[in-house]
Amino acid sequence: MMLIISASLLVAFILAFIAFPLFINMMKKLQYGQQIREDGPLKHASKAGTPTMGGVLILIIASVTAIMFAGSSPLTYMVLLVMLGCGLIGFFDDYLKIAKNRSLGLKARSKLVGEVLIAALFTLAIYLAGYYIPAVELPFTDTSINLGFLYPFFVFLVVTSATNTVNLTDGIDGLAAGTTVIALFAFMYIALQADLSALAVTCAALIGSCLGFLVYNRHPARLFMGDVGSLGLGGAFAAIAILTKSELLLIVVGGIFVIEALAVIAQVISFRLTGKRIFLMAPLHHHFELKGWSEWRVVGTFWAVAIIFAFIGILSY
């Protein structure tokens, strides 16, 4: 099995490594460049026009590789359902930003409707495939809670939380891709421990694809993943966590994503209640940038924290 997992990772990496330069050239010719937030760090203005939507290729390569090495399992197709569905929402979001030449794409309401539909289809899929287990395991304990008829709502919560937290983390070269790889390694281990080899192979395909992308996304980035990538990868996390019955462990393994989201929430609440900001800028990685940290230092620190969270998640499974 380890040979298949290794092959899945390696093939995905090689495909990504070869394909991304072609993709970058194509996006340059189409003039599909990144739109930078006006309220973002000033030094990010130089990144305007950098080719984006690299997530399209991340998801395609990961899907093809996963099907090649684990395609006979319904587990793989259920992960791809959520991943590609959320990625499609991100694709429309990215396209609107480029087409309308602005930093905002789909309205939040439109994204929410799409995520509701994807969560509903995923819930139906796991029910029909016999993987519907409404009991949720509590991390660090032997206790579980049966959510009963509330479980479909919980699935929706996991999907929306995972997609949006990964999306918030995508703001500095190499940050989202690197932390995603680290978390995926943890889930690959969890999948193996749960005797769900097809999920482990799928994780490996995602890791290889992200690593290939990271070659061109490291600072200074030649390509961004866009919302198509961050939402798609978040959807994959959600599906894998649900299928391995480690839904709440996602909070631990993806701790760096949770911290980023909590910083944004705290910033908004503080500003609305007191008119003052807790951080210089949210998400948290921008705060450290404005404190004078280089992008390499921010990314390296966040990767290190992500590794710690991943190990805690592995040890607690």
Secondary structure as GFF3:
##gff-version 3
##sequence-region A 1 317
A	DSSP	alpha_helix	2	30	.	.	.	ID=ss1
A	DSSP	three_ten_helix	42	47	.	.	.	ID=ss2
A	DSSP	alpha_helix	55	70	.	.	.	ID=ss3
A	DSSP	alpha_helix	74	99	.	.	.	ID=ss4
A	DSSP	alpha_helix	108	128	.	.	.	ID=ss5
A	DSSP	beta_strand	135	137	.	.	.	ID=ss6
A	DSSP	beta_strand	144	146	.	.	.	ID=ss7
A	DSSP	three_ten_helix	148	150	.	.	.	ID=ss8
A	DSSP	alpha_helix	151	169	.	.	.	ID=ss9
A	DSSP	alpha_helix	175	193	.	.	.	ID=ss10
A	DSSP	alpha_helix	197	217	.	.	.	ID=ss11
A	DSSP	alpha_helix	226	243	.	.	.	ID=ss12
A	DSSP	alpha_helix	249	253	.	.	.	ID=ss13
A	DSSP	alpha_helix	255	274	.	.	.	ID=ss14
A	DSSP	alpha_helix	284	290	.	.	.	ID=ss15
A	DSSP	alpha_helix	295	316	.	.	.	ID=ss16
###
